[in-house]
Amino acid sequence: MTVELTAEEKTAIIQQHLKSIAYSEYNATLSLAEAQAVASPSAESVASLTDQIADLAAQKQILVTELASL
């Protein structure tokens, strides 16, 4: 027996993922601000957090595209 998810169920799952990414993105943004606020910011930490924010934006875009296709 094959069970198919409805468009509404898929939408709910994608929205949950988008919310999770929003939390992660906000957390990374705050962490980046904190990392840059110290007297001698670590270039490695700043670069890592900047990369994380870019990755999260890319993930969000994939989910938005998937949501639009439903």
Phi, psi and omega in degrees: 000128179257132178250125179256139175279144176282165177300323179294319178294318178297319178299316180298319180294315180297319179297324176296317178296318179297321178294319178299317179295322179299318177298313181296319180295316179295318178299314180295323178295317177296317179297322178295317178299318178295317181296326181277346185278344182284163183301319180233086182299141176281117180300324180295315180295316180298316180296318180297315180292323177297318177297319179299317180296319178296318178297318179295322177297320179294318178297318179299318180297319177300317181292321178296319177297315179297318180299318180294335182278350183280000000 
